[in-house]
Amino acid sequence: MTDRIYTASRLNAELLDVLDSVDRSGDSVTVTKDGRPVARIVPFAEAAPLAGSVTFHITDDQLVAPSEEAWHADRR
């Protein structure tokens, strides 16, 4: 799969067709402005659920236990 490249002005004229094409093909599109890439249009993908994805290596009591270290906040 190679990115298709659209200038911003061409994309402006063809946006709905480009979106349909990205949806159908799964390919991404790079958008350029003044000859340099500024954005990419990619197919939408649902994010994986985060539930159960975190592993804690300390107990809740350790997490909220007071620290013996002194610290000072920077005031700017």
Sequence and secondary structure as in RCSB ss.txt:
>XXXX:A:sequence
MTDRIYTASRLNAELLDVLDSVDRSGDSVTVTKDGRPVARIVPFAEAAPLAGSVTFHITDDQLVAPSEEAWHADR
R
>XXXX:A:secstr
   EEEEHHHHHHHHHHHHHHHHHH   EEEEETTEEEEEE         TT    SS HHHHHS  S       
 
